[in-house]
Amino acid sequence: MPNHKSAEERVRRNERDNSKNRHYKSLLKTSLRAVTSAKDKKTATESLSAFVSLVDKMVVKGILHRNKAANTKSKIAKKVQAMA
């Protein structure tokens, strides 16, 4: 139990931020599954653009580090390009 008002506020803020981060990371995983489970290259490419957009938004919001986002986008783009 926090003893100071600022500590109480910090606990509330941490809970709120944790909830938002879990929501966005769940969206990211769902979007990633849509890209990787696509049957043909056309749908995978469409899903990839949505995935990249979501990753970029998460970088702006501070949920993902920019280097982690770049590595993830690169890895998934390579998988999509390798599809027949």
Secondary structure as a PSIPRED ss2 file (coil, helix, strand):
# PSIPRED VFORMAT (PSIPRED V4.0)

   1 M C   1.000  0.000  0.000
   2 P C   1.000  0.000  0.000
   3 N C   1.000  0.000  0.000
   4 H C   1.000  0.000  0.000
   5 K H   0.000  1.000  0.000
   6 S H   0.000  1.000  0.000
   7 A H   0.000  1.000  0.000
   8 E H   0.000  1.000  0.000
   9 E H   0.000  1.000  0.000
  10 R H   0.000  1.000  0.000
  11 V H   0.000  1.000  0.000
  12 R H   0.000  1.000  0.000
  13 R H   0.000  1.000  0.000
  14 N H   0.000  1.000  0.000
  15 E H   0.000  1.000  0.000
  16 R H   0.000  1.000  0.000
  17 D H   0.000  1.000  0.000
  18 N H   0.000  1.000  0.000
  19 S H   0.000  1.000  0.000
  20 K H   0.000  1.000  0.000
  21 N H   0.000  1.000  0.000
  22 R H   0.000  1.000  0.000
  23 H H   0.000  1.000  0.000
  24 Y H   0.000  1.000  0.000
  25 K H   0.000  1.000  0.000
  26 S H   0.000  1.000  0.000
  27 L H   0.000  1.000  0.000
  28 L H   0.000  1.000  0.000
  29 K H   0.000  1.000  0.000
  30 T H   0.000  1.000  0.000
  31 S H   0.000  1.000  0.000
  32 L H   0.000  1.000  0.000
  33 R H   0.000  1.000  0.000
  34 A H   0.000  1.000  0.000
  35 V H   0.000  1.000  0.000
  36 T H   0.000  1.000  0.000
  37 S C   1.000  0.000  0.000
  38 A C   1.000  0.000  0.000
  39 K C   1.000  0.000  0.000
  40 D C   1.000  0.000  0.000
  41 K H   0.000  1.000  0.000
  42 K H   0.000  1.000  0.000
  43 T H   0.000  1.000  0.000
  44 A H   0.000  1.000  0.000
  45 T H   0.000  1.000  0.000
  46 E H   0.000  1.000  0.000
  47 S H   0.000  1.000  0.000
  48 L H   0.000  1.000  0.000
  49 S H   0.000  1.000  0.000
  50 A H   0.000  1.000  0.000
  51 F H   0.000  1.000  0.000
  52 V H   0.000  1.000  0.000
  53 S H   0.000  1.000  0.000
  54 L H   0.000  1.000  0.000
  55 V H   0.000  1.000  0.000
  56 D H   0.000  1.000  0.000
  57 K H   0.000  1.000  0.000
  58 M H   0.000  1.000  0.000
  59 V H   0.000  1.000  0.000
  60 V H   0.000  1.000  0.000
  61 K H   0.000  1.000  0.000
  62 G C   1.000  0.000  0.000
  63 I C   1.000  0.000  0.000
  64 L C   1.000  0.000  0.000
  65 H C   1.000  0.000  0.000
  66 R H   0.000  1.000  0.000
  67 N H   0.000  1.000  0.000
  68 K H   0.000  1.000  0.000
  69 A H   0.000  1.000  0.000
  70 A H   0.000  1.000  0.000
  71 N H   0.000  1.000  0.000
  72 T H   0.000  1.000  0.000
  73 K H   0.000  1.000  0.000
  74 S H   0.000  1.000  0.000
  75 K H   0.000  1.000  0.000
  76 I H   0.000  1.000  0.000
  77 A H   0.000  1.000  0.000
  78 K H   0.000  1.000  0.000
  79 K H   0.000  1.000  0.000
  80 V H   0.000  1.000  0.000
  81 Q H   0.000  1.000  0.000
  82 A H   0.000  1.000  0.000
  83 M C   1.000  0.000  0.000
  84 A C   1.000  0.000  0.000
